[in-house]
Amino acid sequence: MKVYEALARAFVAEGTNAVFTMMGDANMFWLGALDRLGVRQLEVRHEGAGLAMADGWARTDGQPGVCSTTSGPGVAQLATTLLVASRARTPLVVFVGEAPLGDESYVQRLDQKRFAEACESGFVHLPKAENAYEAVQTAFYLARTESRPILLSAPMNIQQQAFDDDEEYTPSTALLARAKPPFPHPDSIAEAADILVGAERPVIIVGRGAVRSGAGDAVLRLAESTGAILATTQQVKTWLVDKDEFHVGISGLYSTKTAMELFQECDAVVAVGAGLNKYTTEHGYLYPGARFIQIDSKPHVVMGDGRSADVFVHADATLGVQELNRVLAERGHHQTGYRTPEVKERLTTAFEDPQEYELEPGTLDPRDICRLLDERIPSDIGLIIGGGQNICFSTILMTKPRRYVLANQHFGCIGQGLTTAIGAVVATEDRPAFLVEGDAGFMMHLNEFDTAVRYGLPLLIVIFNDQLLGAEYHKAVAKGGLNPDLARVATPDLGAVGRAMGGGGALATDLDALSAAVDEWLADPKPTIIDARISEKVISIPYRRLHFGQEA
């Protein structure tokens, strides 16, 4: 058995069943071995896109995603998405070929270790044939425990050497088998209970840690007993929204005006598996009079304003909230808090935006698009939100509970939506999903629509198309001193492009056309692009706040 075959066997033993890849000299034999072992391979048009697909796969499935590139230039294409995935804390193993050891003149050489480090990612090198199993085990162990991308770099000549196949591979999961989720210290729980007993208006903020732990029922019980309203981080938008009528949506810049007003009255915040970064708390301004309780599986977390919570409970999210519920019940604590008819009434209109705009002929109000998509597309269809100014509308206004929601703002870049969405669809065994994305972000990886078509993925892409670099256009208008027309970048009819590439497509300049296109996709969910032409005059709530100084 060759080393590349041993490496492939080890990946399969780790649970790898799909790989996003672009074949090259330095990874082709490994890919061939995976193919013989029955692993699904999705050939992409750009290496960075393949990594973004693996990112979407892992964020949806929960297990480490896998992608592969050749050496040197193939690795260099990964930079943006390595940073995205690292900051999203996504577990990924990236199998990359490497220039032959000892060949300093090889044209595709690159110091791949330094490259990985510069991209905030881990690195595992395969120095000898005998280390093949160890290298794979280490890469997956680090991906699982550090929750970030790990590059496994295998020199081409090492891959071709013989490997002793007598030993049995031990998956990295065996090293984690004895690990138990942290149980909260009684003193921390008692201190947290003291704060909540004395609080009149608590807010519970849930994040990805709460979702992964399955803390939903415990959180709902805590909210009911303490009179808390429920908010989320952007990453778990709409989680539990169908389970609690006092759900106020996202905490942060994407909060509704009603939620922000309620947060100002808050005297205690309980963060469950949520990092409380500066985006979630708006640098602390959202909760000026609150004391903070943070329940997190990490040993310690610094909040976005640079300080620690008043009480930090080091615990698995579910165990921490369950213990807090138990202690509060023993104390007989139960209060109304925010859970009044008056607050419930305010929340019925919280997600409406009454601002009026005069639209240009042949354009749509993006807020109407959000409402239509929420109404027409069933909850069991996943939602992926791209990047850029136009996604501000969907982030706030689309409130329907979904099978999953993936957001893509970890590095502040655009161009990740389509590729992340493809990975999410593959992770759910090719179940339908839809992406909302801006035109500039979509055009960055238009070529990967071909990937969706080649594999027949049931993905709907709704482009909020203002034919602008929208963020820059509105900032130029707001700040003055710069010609906003410099941000105009026209696009072709993207619906026609979708049809030309073998998928579905439609151009929507009114709600009837948009509705018909959505219905057509629901009846036949093939890869489809809806080019929804939106007005450049409608400004999102966050941009009205940030750049135009408006109360919204």
C-alpha positions, 0 to 999 in steps of 0.5 A: 500500500502506498502512503496516499492510499493509507492517507485516504483510508485514514480520512474515511475512518475519520468519517469523511464522506464528501470532499470538495476539491480541484485536482492537481499533480500533488493531490490526484493520487490521494483523490483516486484512492478516495474514489475507490473507497466510495467517497463523494468528490465534488470538483470545483472551479476555484480552490477557494470556492471548494474550501468555502463549500467545505466550510458550509458543509461543516457548519451545517453538519457539525463534523469537520469538513474536508477539501483538497488542493494541489501544492503551491498555487492551489494552496495560495487560492485559499487565503480568504476562506481560511480566514473566514472559516477560522473566525467562524470557528469551523472545523476543517481539514484541508488536504494539500499536496506539497512540493517534493521534499528536497526539490528547491527548484520545484515551480509550485513550491510555497512555504505552506506552514507560514501561509497557514499561520498567516491565515490564522489556521493550523498546520500538520506536516507529513515528514515521513511515510511512517507518519501517515496515520499520525498526521491524519489523526493529528489534523482531525484532532486539532480541527475538532478541538481547536474549531478551525481549519487545519492544513495537512501538507503531504509532499508528493514524493512521500505520498508515493512511498510504501506504507506498512499496512499492518497497523490499525488506524485509530480515529481522532474521535477515540481520543475524545471519547472520554471527554465530558462536557464541563459541569458548572461549579455550584458557587458560579450557579449560586452567584448567577441565581443571585443576580437573576433573583434581584433582576426585574428585566432580564434578557437571554441571548443564545448563540451557537454554543446553545444550539450545538448543546441542544439547550433549547428546552432549558433556555425556554424554561429559564426565560419563562421563570425569570420573565426574560425576553429571548434574543439571539446572536446573528449566527443563530438568527430565528432559533426558537422563534417559533417556541417563544412569543417573547422572542425579539430577534437578533441582539446587536446592530441588526436588532429592531428598534423595539428590541433596542428600546427593551434592551435599554431597560434590561438589568441582567443579561444571560448569555448562553453559548454566546460570545457577547462580542462588540457586534452582539452588545454594540460595544455595551451600549445596548445594555447600559444598566445590565449585569452580565452572566455568561455560560460557556464551555470555553474556560474564559471569554472576554466580552466585546467591551474588553471586560469579563462578565459579572459571573462567568459559568464555565459549563456546557450550555445545557448543563449550565442552564439546567443547573440554574433552573434547578437552583432558581426553582429551589428558591421558588423564583418566578416573576413576570419581568418583560412577559406582559401583554404590553410587551407582547403587543409591541413585538407584533409590529417590531419587524415592520419598517414603516419608512417609505421610498419612491421606487424607480420604475422596474425595481422592487423594494427589497423589504417586499422581497424578504416578506415574500420569500418568508411567506412562500418558502417552507420552514424545512428549507434552509437559508443561507445569507451572503455578504454585503449591504443588501443582506442587511434587509434579510438579516433583520426582516426574514424571521421565519424559523428555518431548518438552518440559517448560515450567515457569512460576515465573519471576515467582512468579505463578500463572495462567500454566499453561493459556495457556502450554500453549495456545501450546506446542501451537500451536507443535508444529503442534497435537500433544498436550500435558498441563498439571498445574496447581493449582485457583486458578491454573487458575481465573484463566484458565478463560475460555481453555479456550474458546480451546482448544475453539474451535481443537480443541487436543489439550490435557489439563489435570489440576487438582490440586484441594485447593480451597485457596490451597494455598501460603497454607494450608500456610504458615498452618498451619506458622507459626500465628497465622492462621486457615488456613481463610481460604485455603479457596476452593471450586471447582465440578466443573471436569470438568463445566465442561469439558464445558459449554464444549464439551470433555471433562471428568471428576471424579476422586476415586480412581485408577480414575476418574483412570486412565479419564479419562486413557485416554479422552483418549489415545484422543481427545485433545480439550481436556479437564479432569480435576478431580483432588480431592487431600488437603489433608493431603499436603504437598510435599517443598519445603514440608516443608523450607521451612515445617515444618522437616522433613528430606525 
